[in-house]
């Protein structure tokens, strides 16, 4: 549904996409740093399995940074070209699922309390 150009209010509405992307990038950087430090200390202690775990964490962090930048591009292109990107049906479905899951968790927590 093209709207004839991007609405400036939507492009600058709290900068949600930018904040989300930056948060994922910070998380990726943290995973890389923790993974490298873990691998380094494990190599010094001759713990190969822990070193591989650290390297895996670093790779996951790098993939997370790549994914966040691709996701940012995919989200901003439709907005900048003027398409409506809202999904009210999906939002309602997620909301209903969340309420249902919360009710189920509450039910099981009450059942566990009554057993004590």
MOPAC internal coordinates of N, CA, C and O (Angstrom, degrees):
PM7 1SCF
backbone

  N    0.0000 0     0.00 0     0.00 0    0    0    0
  C    1.4478 1     0.00 0     0.00 0    1    0    0
  C    1.5251 1   109.49 1     0.00 0    2    1    0
  O    1.2310 1   119.63 1   -93.59 1    3    2    1
  N    1.2963 1   118.31 1    86.41 1    3    2    1
  C    1.4511 1   119.64 1   179.52 1    5    3    2
  C    1.5209 1   111.47 1   -67.26 1    6    5    3
  O    1.2310 1   121.48 1   -36.54 1    7    6    5
  N    1.2887 1   114.77 1   143.46 1    7    6    5
  C    1.4609 1   120.25 1  -179.98 1    9    7    6
  C    1.5159 1   111.78 1  -112.78 1   10    9    7
  O    1.2310 1   119.74 1  -169.26 1   11   10    9
  N    1.3137 1   118.10 1    10.74 1   11   10    9
  C    1.4550 1   120.08 1   177.28 1   13   11   10
  C    1.5151 1   113.35 1    77.66 1   14   13   11
  O    1.2310 1   119.80 1  -142.14 1   15   14   13
  N    1.2898 1   117.98 1    37.86 1   15   14   13
  C    1.4559 1   121.42 1   178.75 1   17   15   14
  C    1.5088 1   111.64 1   116.43 1   18   17   15
  O    1.2310 1   121.50 1   -25.24 1   19   18   17
  N    1.2922 1   114.73 1   154.76 1   19   18   17
  C    1.4626 1   119.86 1  -176.91 1   21   19   18
  C    1.5173 1   110.93 1   -76.52 1   22   21   19
  O    1.2310 1   121.43 1   -44.41 1   23   22   21
  N    1.2987 1   114.86 1   135.59 1   23   22   21
  C    1.4588 1   121.29 1   176.92 1   25   23   22
  C    1.5289 1   108.19 1   -77.58 1   26   25   23
  O    1.2310 1   119.20 1   -55.84 1   27   26   25
  N    1.3322 1   119.12 1   124.16 1   27   26   25
  C    1.4673 1   120.33 1  -178.86 1   29   27   26
  C    1.5237 1   112.92 1   -59.18 1   30   29   27
  O    1.2310 1   120.12 1   151.28 1   31   30   29
  N    1.3291 1   117.37 1   -28.72 1   31   30   29
  C    1.4665 1   119.39 1   179.00 1   33   31   30
  C    1.5300 1   110.85 1   -67.12 1   34   33   31
  O    1.2310 1   120.52 1   145.42 1   35   34   33
  N    1.3323 1   116.61 1   -34.58 1   35   34   33
  C    1.4654 1   119.72 1   179.48 1   37   35   34
  C    1.5211 1   110.15 1   -73.79 1   38   37   35
  O    1.2310 1   120.12 1   138.78 1   39   38   37
  N    1.3311 1   117.37 1   -41.22 1   39   38   37
  C    1.4595 1   120.16 1  -178.79 1   41   39   38
  C    1.5158 1   112.51 1   -64.77 1   42   41   39
  O    1.2310 1   119.80 1   149.53 1   43   42   41
  N    1.3214 1   117.99 1   -30.47 1   43   42   41
  C    1.4579 1   120.99 1  -175.95 1   45   43   42
  C    1.5210 1   111.54 1  -115.37 1   46   45   43
  O    1.2310 1   119.69 1  -159.10 1   47   46   45
  N    1.3125 1   118.20 1    20.90 1   47   46   45
  C    1.4655 1   121.21 1  -176.01 1   49   47   46
  C    1.5267 1   110.27 1   -76.82 1   50   49   47
  O    1.2310 1   120.67 1  -101.75 1   51   50   49
  N    1.3174 1   116.32 1    78.25 1   51   50   49
  C    1.4518 1   120.87 1   177.47 1   53   51   50
  C    1.5079 1   113.95 1    78.19 1   54   53   51
  O    1.2310 1   119.76 1   179.18 1   55   54   53
  N    1.3102 1   118.06 1    -0.82 1   55   54   53
  C    1.4591 1   123.04 1   179.36 1   57   55   54
  C    1.5239 1   112.04 1    53.22 1   58   57   55
  O    1.2310 1   120.42 1  -134.52 1   59   58   57
  N    1.3366 1   116.81 1    45.48 1   59   58   57
  C    1.4639 1   121.04 1  -176.51 1   61   59   58
  C    1.5227 1   112.31 1   -60.07 1   62   61   59
  O    1.2310 1   119.83 1   135.60 1   63   62   61
  N    1.3124 1   117.92 1   -44.40 1   63   62   61
  C    1.4582 1   120.13 1  -177.62 1   65   63   62
  C    1.5287 1   110.91 1   -64.87 1   66   65   63
  O    1.2310 1   120.65 1   140.90 1   67   66   65
  N    1.3142 1   116.37 1   -39.10 1   67   66   65
  C    1.4532 1   119.65 1   179.76 1   69   67   66
  C    1.5236 1   111.00 1   -66.57 1   70   69   67
  O    1.2310 1   120.64 1   136.94 1   71   70   69
  N    1.3317 1   116.38 1   -43.06 1   71   70   69
  C    1.4604 1   119.71 1   179.77 1   73   71   70
  C    1.5228 1   111.44 1   -64.58 1   74   73   71
  O    1.2310 1   120.63 1   138.25 1   75   74   73
  N    1.3246 1   116.40 1   -41.75 1   75   74   73
  C    1.4592 1   120.01 1   179.89 1   77   75   74
  C    1.5270 1   110.81 1   -64.26 1   78   77   75
  O    1.2310 1   120.82 1   136.03 1   79   78   77
  N    1.3294 1   116.03 1   -43.97 1   79   78   77
  C    1.4584 1   119.96 1   179.29 1   81   79   78
  C    1.5203 1   110.96 1   -63.28 1   82   81   79
  O    1.2310 1   120.49 1   136.13 1   83   82   81
  N    1.3182 1   116.67 1   -43.87 1   83   82   81
  C    1.4665 1   119.17 1   179.06 1   85   83   82
  C    1.5270 1   111.82 1   -64.33 1   86   85   83
  O    1.2310 1   119.95 1   144.18 1   87   86   85
  N    1.3280 1   117.69 1   -35.82 1   87   86   85
  C    1.4619 1   120.13 1   177.96 1   89   87   86
  C    1.5218 1   110.60 1   -65.52 1   90   89   87
  O    1.2310 1   119.90 1   137.02 1   91   90   89
  N    1.3425 1   117.79 1   -42.98 1   91   90   89
  C    1.4584 1   119.82 1   178.04 1   93   91   90
  C    1.5197 1   110.83 1   -66.11 1   94   93   91
  O    1.2310 1   120.08 1   143.09 1   95   94   93
  N    1.3263 1   117.45 1   -36.91 1   95   94   93
  C    1.4649 1   119.50 1   178.32 1   97   95   94
  C    1.5203 1   111.17 1   -66.64 1   98   97   95
  O    1.2310 1   119.92 1   139.67 1   99   98   97
  N    1.3263 1   117.76 1   -40.33 1   99   98   97
  C    1.4775 1   119.68 1   175.90 1  101   99   98
  C    1.5191 1   110.74 1   -62.18 1  102  101   99
  O    1.2310 1   120.35 1   139.12 1  103  102  101
  N    1.3277 1   116.93 1   -40.88 1  103  102  101
  C    1.4576 1   120.47 1   178.49 1  105  103  102
  C    1.5256 1   110.45 1   -63.98 1  106  105  103
  O    1.2310 1   120.23 1   138.77 1  107  106  105
  N    1.3277 1   117.17 1   -41.23 1  107  106  105
  C    1.4627 1   120.98 1   177.40 1  109  107  106
  C    1.5098 1   112.35 1   -63.04 1  110  109  107
  O    1.2310 1   120.54 1   137.08 1  111  110  109
  N    1.3327 1   116.58 1   -42.92 1  111  110  109
  C    1.4663 1   120.34 1   177.86 1  113  111  110
  C    1.5289 1   110.05 1   -62.97 1  114  113  111
  O    1.2310 1   120.30 1   138.13 1  115  114  113
  N    1.3164 1   117.03 1   -41.87 1  115  114  113
  C    1.4670 1   120.46 1   178.56 1  117  115  114
  C    1.5225 1   111.11 1   -62.14 1  118  117  115
  O    1.2310 1   120.33 1   138.03 1  119  118  117
  N    1.3300 1   116.98 1   -41.97 1  119  118  117
  C    1.4623 1   120.20 1   178.70 1  121  119  118
  C    1.5217 1   111.17 1   -64.44 1  122  121  119
  O    1.2310 1   120.40 1   141.06 1  123  122  121
  N    1.3199 1   116.84 1   -38.94 1  123  122  121
  C    1.4644 1   120.10 1   177.86 1  125  123  122
  C    1.5232 1   110.72 1   -63.94 1  126  125  123
  O    1.2310 1   120.40 1   132.95 1  127  126  125
  N    1.3271 1   116.85 1   -47.05 1  127  126  125
  C    1.4661 1   120.85 1  -178.44 1  129  127  126
  C    1.5212 1   110.79 1   -63.27 1  130  129  127
  O    1.2310 1   120.32 1   132.68 1  131  130  129
  N    1.3260 1   117.00 1   -47.32 1  131  130  129
  C    1.4656 1   120.31 1   179.87 1  133  131  130
  C    1.5239 1   110.15 1   -63.12 1  134  133  131
  O    1.2310 1   120.16 1   137.83 1  135  134  133
  N    1.3232 1   117.30 1   -42.17 1  135  134  133
  C    1.4557 1   120.50 1   179.26 1  137  135  134
  C    1.5117 1   113.19 1   -62.62 1  138  137  135
  O    1.2310 1   120.15 1   135.77 1  139  138  137
  N    1.3283 1   117.32 1   -44.23 1  139  138  137
  C    1.4676 1   120.77 1   179.09 1  141  139  138
  C    1.5281 1   110.63 1   -65.74 1  142  141  139
  O    1.2310 1   120.16 1   136.93 1  143  142  141
  N    1.3317 1   117.29 1   -43.07 1  143  142  141
  C    1.4665 1   119.44 1   179.01 1  145  143  142
  C    1.5260 1   111.39 1   -64.86 1  146  145  143
  O    1.2310 1   120.50 1   140.00 1  147  146  145
  N    1.3223 1   116.65 1   -40.00 1  147  146  145
  C    1.4612 1   120.60 1   177.76 1  149  147  146
  C    1.5246 1   110.58 1   -64.44 1  150  149  147
  O    1.2310 1   120.34 1   135.67 1  151  150  149
  N    1.3139 1   116.96 1   -44.33 1  151  150  149
  C    1.4629 1   120.28 1   179.46 1  153  151  150
  C    1.5223 1   111.24 1   -64.17 1  154  153  151
  O    1.2310 1   120.68 1   138.34 1  155  154  153
  N    1.3117 1   116.30 1   -41.66 1  155  154  153
  C    1.4709 1   119.79 1  -179.55 1  157  155  154
  C    1.5277 1   111.64 1   -63.53 1  158  157  155
  O    1.2310 1   120.42 1   133.26 1  159  158  157
  N    1.3220 1   116.81 1   -46.74 1  159  158  157
  C    1.4615 1   118.98 1  -179.45 1  161  159  158
  C    1.5285 1   111.06 1   -69.30 1  162  161  159
  O    1.2310 1   119.61 1   148.41 1  163  162  161
  N    1.3271 1   118.34 1   -31.59 1  163  162  161
  C    1.4631 1   120.85 1   178.63 1  165  163  162
  C    1.5204 1   111.28 1   -71.29 1  166  165  163
  O    1.2310 1   119.83 1   143.98 1  167  166  165
  N    1.3294 1   117.93 1   -36.02 1  167  166  165
  C    1.4632 1   120.73 1   177.38 1  169  167  166
  C    1.5269 1   109.95 1   -65.21 1  170  169  167
  O    1.2310 1   120.53 1   139.22 1  171  170  169
  N    1.3265 1   116.59 1   -40.78 1  171  170  169
  C    1.4626 1   120.04 1   178.25 1  173  171  170
  C    1.5244 1   111.91 1   -64.47 1  174  173  171
  O    1.2310 1   120.13 1   150.38 1  175  174  173
  N    1.3429 1   117.36 1   -29.62 1  175  174  173
  C    1.4607 1   122.06 1  -179.92 1  177  175  174
  C    1.5268 1   111.89 1   -96.48 1  178  177  175
  O    1.2310 1   119.68 1  -172.36 1  179  178  177
  N    1.3172 1   118.22 1     7.64 1  179  178  177
  C    1.4686 1   124.25 1   179.77 1  181  179  178
  C    1.5274 1   112.46 1    57.35 1  182  181  179
  O    1.2310 1   120.61 1  -136.29 1  183  182  181
  N    1.3134 1   116.44 1    43.71 1  183  182  181
  C    1.4625 1   122.84 1   177.03 1  185  183  182
  C    1.5290 1   108.05 1  -111.94 1  186  185  183
  O    1.2310 1   120.43 1   -91.76 1  187  186  185
  N    1.3313 1   116.78 1    88.24 1  187  186  185
  C    1.4572 1   121.04 1  -173.47 1  189  187  186
  C    1.5235 1   112.75 1   -65.58 1  190  189  187
  O    1.2310 1   119.81 1   140.91 1  191  190  189
  N    1.3269 1   117.97 1   -39.09 1  191  190  189
  C    1.4653 1   119.98 1  -178.63 1  193  191  190
  C    1.5332 1   110.96 1   -64.24 1  194  193  191
  O    1.2310 1   120.59 1   138.42 1  195  194  193
  N    1.3192 1   116.47 1   -41.58 1  195  194  193
  C    1.4688 1   119.84 1   178.01 1  197  195  194
  C    1.5262 1   110.16 1   -68.03 1  198  197  195
  O    1.2310 1   120.13 1   144.03 1  199  198  197
  N    1.3262 1   117.35 1   -35.97 1  199  198  197
  C    1.4621 1   120.50 1   177.26 1  201  199  198
  C    1.5232 1   110.65 1   -63.70 1  202  201  199
  O    1.2310 1   120.21 1   138.16 1  203  202  201
  N    1.3251 1   117.20 1   -41.84 1  203  202  201
  C    1.4651 1   119.71 1   176.91 1  205  203  202
  C    1.5232 1   111.45 1   -64.82 1  206  205  203
  O    1.2310 1   120.44 1   143.48 1  207  206  205
  N    1.3292 1   116.76 1   -36.52 1  207  206  205
  C    1.4622 1   120.37 1   176.41 1  209  207  206
  C    1.5294 1   110.49 1   -63.00 1  210  209  207
  O    1.2310 1   120.51 1   138.08 1  211  210  209
  N    1.3186 1   116.63 1   -41.92 1  211  210  209
  C    1.4602 1   120.64 1   177.42 1  213  211  210
  C    1.5165 1   112.24 1   -63.23 1  214  213  211
  O    1.2310 1   120.58 1   137.88 1  215  214  213
  N    1.3234 1   116.49 1   -42.12 1  215  214  213
  C    1.4623 1   119.87 1   177.52 1  217  215  214
  C    1.5237 1   111.03 1   -65.38 1  218  217  215
  O    1.2310 1   120.42 1   141.60 1  219  218  217
  N    1.3338 1   116.80 1   -38.40 1  219  218  217
  C    1.4641 1   120.22 1   177.14 1  221  219  218
  C    1.5267 1   110.58 1   -63.02 1  222  221  219
  O    1.2310 1   120.42 1   139.99 1  223  222  221
  N    1.3339 1   116.80 1   -40.01 1  223  222  221
  C    1.4718 1   119.97 1   177.82 1  225  223  222
  C    1.5214 1   110.73 1   -63.73 1  226  225  223
  O    1.2310 1   120.30 1   141.85 1  227  226  225
  N    1.3219 1   117.03 1   -38.15 1  227  226  225
  C    1.4659 1   120.11 1   178.17 1  229  227  226
  C    1.5260 1   111.10 1   -66.34 1  230  229  227
  O    1.2310 1   120.21 1   139.62 1  231  230  229
  N    1.3226 1   117.20 1   -40.38 1  231  230  229
  C    1.4652 1   120.77 1   178.52 1  233  231  230
  C    1.5265 1   110.45 1   -66.03 1  234  233  231
  O    1.2310 1   120.47 1   137.79 1  235  234  233
  N    1.3319 1   116.71 1   -42.21 1  235  234  233
  C    1.4651 1   120.40 1   177.85 1  237  235  234
  C    1.5300 1   110.17 1   -61.46 1  238  237  235
  O    1.2310 1   120.18 1   139.27 1  239  238  237
  N    1.3235 1   117.26 1   -40.73 1  239  238  237
  C    1.4609 1   120.69 1   177.40 1  241  239  238
  C    1.5199 1   112.11 1   -62.06 1  242  241  239
  O    1.2310 1   120.47 1   138.90 1  243  242  241
  N    1.3270 1   116.70 1   -41.10 1  243  242  241
  C    1.4659 1   120.02 1   178.33 1  245  243  242
  C    1.5227 1   110.73 1   -66.55 1  246  245  243
  O    1.2310 1   120.35 1   138.54 1  247  246  245
  N    1.3322 1   116.93 1   -41.46 1  247  246  245
  C    1.4593 1   119.84 1   177.35 1  249  247  246
  C    1.5258 1   111.29 1   -64.78 1  250  249  247
  O    1.2310 1   120.45 1   144.88 1  251  250  249
  N    1.3229 1   116.74 1   -35.12 1  251  250  249
  C    1.4548 1   120.97 1   178.25 1  253  251  250
  C    1.5279 1   111.06 1   -64.16 1  254  253  251
  O    1.2310 1   120.69 1   140.53 1  255  254  253
  N    1.3200 1   116.29 1   -39.47 1  255  254  253
  C    1.4641 1   119.62 1   178.16 1  257  255  254
  C    1.5304 1   110.71 1   -67.32 1  258  257  255
  O    1.2310 1   120.41 1   138.87 1  259  258  257
  N    1.3234 1   116.82 1   -41.13 1  259  258  257
  C    1.4653 1   120.31 1   178.06 1  261  259  258
  C    1.5246 1   110.54 1   -64.17 1  262  261  259
  O    1.2310 1   120.49 1   135.07 1  263  262  261
  N    1.3190 1   116.67 1   -44.93 1  263  262  261
  C    1.4621 1   121.67 1   179.62 1  265  263  262
  C    1.5250 1   111.29 1   -60.52 1  266  265  263
  O    1.2310 1   120.30 1   137.53 1  267  266  265
  N    1.3374 1   117.03 1   -42.47 1  267  266  265
  C    1.4668 1   119.16 1  -177.76 1  269  267  266
  C    1.5233 1   111.39 1   -65.20 1  270  269  267
  O    1.2310 1   120.17 1   142.46 1  271  270  269
  N    1.3264 1   117.29 1   -37.54 1  271  270  269
  C    1.4645 1   118.42 1   179.31 1  273  271  270
  C    1.5290 1   111.02 1   -69.97 1  274  273  271
  O    1.2310 1   119.94 1   142.62 1  275  274  273
  N    1.3387 1   117.72 1   -37.38 1  275  274  273
  C    1.4649 1   119.99 1   176.93 1  277  275  274
  C    1.5289 1   111.08 1   -67.00 1  278  277  275
  O    1.2310 1   120.59 1   139.33 1  279  278  277
  N    1.3249 1   116.48 1   -40.67 1  279  278  277
  C    1.4530 1   120.78 1   179.05 1  281  279  278
  C    1.5316 1   111.06 1   -64.05 1  282  281  279
  O    1.2310 1   120.48 1   140.69 1  283  282  281
  N    1.3203 1   116.69 1   -39.31 1  283  282  281
  C    1.4619 1   120.59 1   177.70 1  285  283  282
  C    1.5307 1   110.54 1   -60.77 1  286  285  283
  O    1.2310 1   120.72 1   134.55 1  287  286  285
  N    1.3273 1   116.23 1   -45.45 1  287  286  285
  C    1.4702 1   119.59 1   179.47 1  289  287  286
  C    1.5203 1   111.09 1   -62.90 1  290  289  287
  O    1.2310 1   120.71 1   137.56 1  291  290  289
  N    1.3309 1   116.26 1   -42.44 1  291  290  289
  C    1.4648 1   119.50 1  -179.32 1  293  291  290
  C    1.5234 1   112.28 1   -65.99 1  294  293  291
  O    1.2310 1   119.93 1   149.15 1  295  294  293
  N    1.3104 1   117.73 1   -30.85 1  295  294  293
  C    1.4634 1   120.27 1  -179.86 1  297  295  294
  C    1.5173 1   112.18 1   -81.79 1  298  297  295
  O    1.2310 1   119.79 1   146.01 1  299  298  297
  N    1.3128 1   118.00 1   -33.99 1  299  298  297
  C    1.4591 1   119.72 1  -175.32 1  301  299  298
  C    1.5286 1   113.40 1   -81.95 1  302  301  299
  O    1.2310 1   119.39 1   150.58 1  303  302  301
  N    1.3247 1   118.77 1   -29.42 1  303  302  301
  C    1.4623 1   120.28 1  -178.52 1  305  303  302
  C    1.5293 1   113.02 1   -58.50 1  306  305  303
  O    1.2310 1   119.14 1   132.55 1  307  306  305
  N    1.3543 1   119.24 1   -47.45 1  307  306  305
  C    1.4767 1   117.53 1   179.20 1  309  307  306
  C    1.5234 1   112.66 1   -65.58 1  310  309  307
  O    1.2310 1   120.10 1   144.08 1  311  310  309
  N    1.3122 1   117.42 1   -35.92 1  311  310  309
  C    1.4680 1   120.35 1  -179.19 1  313  311  310
  C    1.5214 1   109.68 1   -66.35 1  314  313  311
  O    1.2310 1   120.68 1   134.87 1  315  314  313
  N    1.3321 1   116.30 1   -45.13 1  315  314  313
  C    1.4651 1   119.85 1  -178.60 1  317  315  314
  C    1.5252 1   112.06 1   -67.96 1  318  317  315
  O    1.2310 1   120.07 1   152.30 1  319  318  317
  N    1.3416 1   117.48 1   -27.70 1  319  318  317
  C    1.4679 1   119.55 1   179.87 1  321  319  318
  C    1.5260 1   112.19 1   -86.39 1  322  321  319
  O    1.2310 1   119.75 1   174.51 1  323  322  321
  N    1.3369 1   118.09 1    -5.49 1  323  322  321
  C    1.4491 1   121.07 1   173.92 1  325  323  322
  C    1.5084 1   115.69 1    98.49 1  326  325  323
  O    1.2310 1   119.16 1  -167.51 1  327  326  325
  N    1.3116 1   119.21 1    12.49 1  327  326  325
  C    1.4624 1   120.82 1   178.82 1  329  327  326
  C    1.5227 1   110.08 1   -87.00 1  330  329  327
  O    1.2310 1   121.50 1   -30.89 1  331  330  329
  N    1.3220 1   114.73 1   149.11 1  331  330  329
  C    1.4594 1   121.10 1   177.00 1  333  331  330
  C    1.5300 1   107.76 1   -80.33 1  334  333  331
  O    1.2310 1   120.01 1   -58.81 1  335  334  333
  N    1.3146 1   117.58 1   121.19 1  335  334  333
  C    1.4638 1   121.39 1  -174.53 1  337  335  334
  C    1.5235 1   112.67 1  -107.91 1  338  337  335
  O    1.2310 1   120.15 1  -170.39 1  339  338  337
  N    1.3252 1   117.31 1     9.61 1  339  338  337
  C    1.4585 1   118.86 1   179.33 1  341  339  338
  C    1.5245 1   109.80 1   -77.51 1  342  341  339
  O    1.2310 1   120.87 1   -33.04 1  343  342  341
  N    1.3188 1   115.94 1   146.96 1  343  342  341
  C    1.4590 1   122.65 1  -179.78 1  345  343  342
  C    1.5279 1   108.35 1  -130.97 1  346  345  343
  O    1.2310 1   119.78 1  -100.88 1  347  346  345
  N    1.3435 1   118.02 1    79.12 1  347  346  345
  C    1.4645 1   119.56 1  -176.40 1  349  347  346
  C    1.5203 1   113.09 1   -64.18 1  350  349  347
  O    1.2310 1   119.57 1   146.40 1  351  350  349
  N    1.3283 1   118.42 1   -33.60 1  351  350  349
  C    1.4649 1   120.60 1   178.73 1  353  351  350
  C    1.5226 1   111.28 1   -65.11 1  354  353  351
  O    1.2310 1   120.65 1   136.71 1  355  354  353
  N    1.3142 1   116.37 1   -43.29 1  355  354  353
  C    1.4605 1   120.56 1   177.87 1  357  355  354
  C    1.5152 1   111.71 1   -65.32 1  358  357  355
  O    1.2310 1   120.65 1   141.79 1  359  358  357
  N    1.3160 1   116.36 1   -38.21 1  359  358  357
  C    1.4637 1   119.97 1   178.56 1  361  359  358
  C    1.5200 1   110.90 1   -64.93 1  362  361  359
  O    1.2310 1   120.40 1   137.60 1  363  362  361
  N    1.3183 1   116.83 1   -42.40 1  363  362  361
  C    1.4767 1   120.01 1   177.09 1  365  363  362
  C    1.5206 1   111.22 1   -63.20 1  366  365  363
  O    1.2310 1   120.01 1   138.04 1  367  366  365
  N    1.3243 1   117.59 1   -41.96 1  367  366  365
  C    1.4654 1   121.13 1  -179.34 1  369  367  366
  C    1.5319 1   110.60 1   -63.75 1  370  369  367
  O    1.2310 1   120.29 1   137.20 1  371  370  369
  N    1.3127 1   117.05 1   -42.80 1  371  370  369
  C    1.4666 1   120.49 1   178.37 1  373  371  370
  C    1.5210 1   109.98 1   -65.20 1  374  373  371
  O    1.2310 1   119.98 1   139.15 1  375  374  373
  N    1.3119 1   117.65 1   -40.85 1  375  374  373
  C    1.4664 1   120.86 1   178.46 1  377  375  374
  C    1.5191 1   111.84 1   -62.50 1  378  377  375
  O    1.2310 1   120.64 1   135.92 1  379  378  377
  N    1.3303 1   116.39 1   -44.08 1  379  378  377
  C    1.4689 1   119.86 1   179.01 1  381  379  378
  C    1.5258 1   111.31 1   -65.09 1  382  381  379
  O    1.2310 1   120.69 1   138.57 1  383  382  381
  N    1.3094 1   116.29 1   -41.43 1  383  382  381
  C    1.4631 1   120.10 1   178.00 1  385  383  382
  C    1.5262 1   111.26 1   -62.63 1  386  385  383
  O    1.2310 1   120.37 1   139.19 1  387  386  385
  N    1.3341 1   116.91 1   -40.81 1  387  386  385
  C    1.4582 1   121.08 1   179.24 1  389  387  386
  C    1.5192 1   111.33 1   -64.17 1  390  389  387
  O    1.2310 1   120.36 1   136.66 1  391  390  389
  N    1.3321 1   116.92 1   -43.34 1  391  390  389
  C    1.4686 1   120.47 1   178.22 1  393  391  390
  C    1.5274 1   110.17 1   -63.54 1  394  393  391
  O    1.2310 1   120.24 1   137.16 1  395  394  393
  N    1.3256 1   117.14 1   -42.84 1  395  394  393
  C    1.4621 1   120.75 1   179.28 1  397  395  394
  C    1.5288 1   111.19 1   -63.28 1  398  397  395
  O    1.2310 1   120.54 1   134.56 1  399  398  397
  N    1.3211 1   116.57 1   -45.44 1  399  398  397
  C    1.4644 1   120.51 1   179.19 1  401  399  398
  C    1.5256 1   111.24 1   -63.71 1  402  401  399
  O    1.2310 1   119.97 1   140.84 1  403  402  401
  N    1.3217 1   117.66 1   -39.16 1  403  402  401
  C    1.4597 1   121.27 1   177.16 1  405  403  402
  C    1.5219 1   110.90 1   -63.82 1  406  405  403
  O    1.2310 1   120.23 1   138.32 1  407  406  405
  N    1.3279 1   117.17 1   -41.68 1  407  406  405
  C    1.4727 1   120.90 1   178.32 1  409  407  406
  C    1.5262 1   110.98 1   -63.73 1  410  409  407
  O    1.2310 1   120.30 1   138.42 1  411  410  409
  N    1.3280 1   117.03 1   -41.58 1  411  410  409
  C    1.4651 1   120.12 1   178.89 1  413  411  410
  C    1.5300 1   110.41 1   -64.41 1  414  413  411
  O    1.2310 1   120.22 1   135.25 1  415  414  413
  N    1.3172 1   117.18 1   -44.75 1  415  414  413
  C    1.4744 1   120.61 1   178.42 1  417  415  414
  C    1.5230 1   110.74 1   -62.63 1  418  417  415
  O    1.2310 1   120.39 1   139.04 1  419  418  417
  N    1.3188 1   116.86 1   -40.96 1  419  418  417
  C    1.4566 1   120.13 1   178.49 1  421  419  418
  C    1.5228 1   110.56 1   -63.22 1  422  421  419
  O    1.2310 1   120.58 1   136.90 1  423  422  421
  N    1.3385 1   116.49 1   -43.10 1  423  422  421
  C    1.4659 1   120.68 1   179.06 1  425  423  422
  C    1.5262 1   110.81 1   -58.71 1  426  425  423
  O    1.2310 1   120.30 1   132.45 1  427  426  425
  N    1.3331 1   117.04 1   -47.55 1  427  426  425
  C    1.4579 1   120.09 1  -178.86 1  429  427  426
  C    1.5238 1   112.13 1   -68.31 1  430  429  427
  O    1.2310 1   120.01 1   146.29 1  431  430  429
  N    1.3221 1   117.58 1   -33.71 1  431  430  429
  C    1.4752 1   118.92 1   178.31 1  433  431  430
  C    1.5266 1   110.37 1   -69.19 1  434  433  431
  O    1.2310 1   119.73 1   143.40 1  435  434  433
  N    1.3265 1   118.12 1   -36.60 1  435  434  433
  C    1.4802 1   121.10 1   177.35 1  437  435  434
  C    1.5276 1   109.06 1   -68.05 1  438  437  435
  O    1.2310 1   120.11 1   140.66 1  439  438  437
  N    1.3125 1   117.39 1   -39.34 1  439  438  437
  C    1.4633 1   120.52 1   178.11 1  441  439  438
  C    1.5287 1   110.68 1   -62.84 1  442  441  439
  O    1.2310 1   120.18 1   139.90 1  443  442  441
  N    1.3209 1   117.25 1   -40.10 1  443  442  441
  C    1.4647 1   120.51 1   178.73 1  445  443  442
  C    1.5088 1   111.38 1   -67.49 1  446  445  443
  O    1.2310 1   119.74 1   144.71 1  447  446  445
  N    1.3318 1   118.11 1   -35.29 1  447  446  445
  C    1.4651 1   120.58 1   178.93 1  449  447  446
  C    1.5147 1   111.11 1   -69.20 1  450  449  447
  O    1.2310 1   119.82 1   145.77 1  451  450  449
  N    1.3214 1   117.94 1   -34.23 1  451  450  449
  C    1.4582 1   119.88 1  -178.72 1  453  451  450
  C    1.5262 1   111.57 1   -72.91 1  454  453  451
  O    1.2310 1   119.57 1   159.38 1  455  454  453
  N    1.3073 1   118.42 1   -20.62 1  455  454  453
  C    1.4671 1   121.28 1   178.11 1  457  455  454
  C    1.5122 1   111.61 1   -77.02 1  458  457  455
  O    1.2310 1   119.34 1   159.28 1  459  458  457
  N    1.3019 1   118.86 1   -20.72 1  459  458  457
  C    1.4633 1   120.95 1  -178.81 1  461  459  458
  C    1.4967 1   107.60 1   -73.14 1  462  461  459
  O    1.2310 1   120.10 1   180.00 1  463  462  461

